Amino acid sequence: MTDENGYAIFPSRRIKPFDGMEITAEVWEEAHSYHTQALQFHNRFFHGVGILDGLDVIASDPADNIVYIMPGAAVDPLGRMLVLAEPVAYDFGDAATGTLYLTISYREKERGGKAASEEAPRYLEQDFVITARASLPTQTQIELARLTRATRNAPIGNAADPLQPQRNEIDLRYRLQVPVKELHKLSAGVIYLGKVKNKTNGRGLSAMAEELQEHSAWSLIVEDNLKLDKSVLSYGLLYLVAEGELAWDEAQISTLKAFLDQDGLLFIENCDKAASDSIQKLCDQLKINLKPVRKEHALLSKPWHFAEAPAGFAKEGELQAKDGVVVSSFNYGRLWFGDCAEGTPSREVIRSAMEFGHNLMVYLEDQLG
């Protein structure tokens, strides 16, 4: 359905009641249809057509003719909600080969008394129909999956490689997903440790926060140049920027332990070798066993893909992570601000650093579980 046709969903008039007005079944139906159509219009244009959440399709274990559609929700082209509250099994049987499309569509069932004349109310119950067909889905159907079946009794399995499903494997690539933007709000405190000469990392983090607000579901509130004391326990993320050799007192170690114990997130940047050695000693004291970040690590693959850690203010560096702690010697904060150790950074370099910042937030969120 085109957007132009979709506009017809919007109700152009509604009943205006008055004292003494006769409420017939027809009047009642028209009055409530206004709200139903308005809701459908909202669903159609504010959320979009497609799968909102869930409705994953998985194979039986061991594989056979049956697949399972998991709980979830979708909006059809008329703005009607399709909701599965429980898993549903669908049996492809052995009646067809070739490409098959598994779809879900909206329907209503009338329930109530045995006869329409009974005084007991009757109900229209929202329901759904799941079918497998050999032709492309119609405009009122939502595609859940497709597969190419080699023989009538070939067992149906999950795709070994979801990006390249093979014959007899469930193909989820053509599902129409509606992006749901769930806002994640996080307060971040920036702390400079040692002898940091250029304190622009906080401003860089603020620039990255603006980028996240514009292009992701993250709302990052940044407070710059804080002291490492108990006051930082109210923040969700601490961004430690270290330069030179550092000495830790018991109060600082105790504060960081308490911060991590309450599931706080740490992003640490070392500006030089001395700071790197000091931060390693700090991690040892906090019993954080950092691991080098390599290709396919979540920090380099979700949502943006990198073959290796992108350059920061420093072109070369090291990236380590463990649970909710990330340690970098690339000095991304200064690049987010627009600085580079070797002249003026290109837009491509800044863009890569911003995308890494998005990955960083997603990774840290995942650690909170």
Secondary structure, 3 states (H helix, E strand, C coil): CCHHHHHHHCCCCCCCCCCCCCCCHHHHHHHHHHHHHHHHHHHHHHHCCEEEEECCEEECCCCECEEEECCEEEECCCCCEEEECCCEEEECCCCCCEEEEEEEEEEEEEECCCCCCCCCCCEEEEEEEEEEECCCCCCCEEEEEEEEECCCCCCEECCCCCCCCCCCECECCCCCECCCCCCEEEEEEEEEEECCCCCCHHHHHHHHHHHHHHHCCEEEEEEEEECCCHHHHHCCEEEEEEECCCCCCHHHHHHHHHHHHCCCEEEEEECCHHHHHHHHHHHHHCCCCCEECCCCCHHHCCCCCCCCCCCCCCCCCCEEEECCEEEECCCHHHHHHCCCCCCCCCHHHHHHHHHHHHHHHHHHHHHHC
